[in-house]
């Protein structure tokens, strides 16, 4: 049976469109559909332009239902992002399954973290529980119960899943590597440090800025906020060092983009997760207490920055290229995957 895959209905850090592009490059029919576009400007195939307007909700509800009917006739795989299926509250899921559609639920972080289980992190605060927990679980339960499999980026979120017998697949984050031309660290007297505090509490931005005050070397600091994806890329290209996050203990899309650009990346990799990544992971792990020392060391040695940058580019080419990952995503949809951890196959 020919696969026809819909990714939706929310975009998270380009993971939907990058997956779709990778699938197409592997000869799989695929589309990225959202209720409304991400403000960062990620590409989509179909934007339903559903706004948060109570007066227009009957119209928007009808519009979503009409698209849902169309999707049932056009696709046989739903790849859900951030806990959303074709209709709000998972109202489509039973019909999806009755019609023979396979459903895969990809969770990205705050969509599932702390929804079912409590877990303490060294640095990440439990900031996400702002809605009724039972209401949140009810919505997620519909998706998880009807899913043919759960997709996570790494092992950090496994502990947040409910007790289920569904297969769980570790699918590395995806980027379109062809969009990134590496620019390795420049030999200049005043290196540039870039930090992108998209969510300051998650990134640990305030404490990062405090730690940087202890750095004695001369440098320029650029904070990337309120920028589109393309505007942010232009700033990343100028960087000598990119500091991502010191919080959850794993790495995210910014780290991948920085490595693809040949930049040394600083982020916190917790010991409990370090062994779950490939041995050659070149990210420089730092905590708040030693961040100033690590930054000072990198600022003083441009050759070291270049070597780390080259290792980072090689790492993302192997493990995070959307085309390579999508080859195995196709096998997950088909049920022919050889190993549930794609890091072992790439």
Secondary structure, DSSP 8 states (H G I E B T S, - for coil): ---EEEEES---TTHHHHHHHHHHHTT-EEEEEESS--TT----SEE------GGGHHHHHHHHHHHHHHHHHH-SEEEEETTB-SSGGGTTHHHHHHTT-EEEEE--STTTTTTS-----SS-------S-HHHHHHHHHHHHHH-SEEEESSGGGGGGS-S--SEEEE----B-GGG---------SSEEEEE--SSHHHHTHHHHHHHHTT--S-EEEEE--S--HHHHHHHHHH-SEEE--SSSSS--HHHHHHHHTT-EEEE---HHHHTTS-TT---EE--TTTHHHHHHHHHT-HHHHHHHHHHHHHHHHHH-BHHHHHHHHHHHHHT--S-SBGGGT-
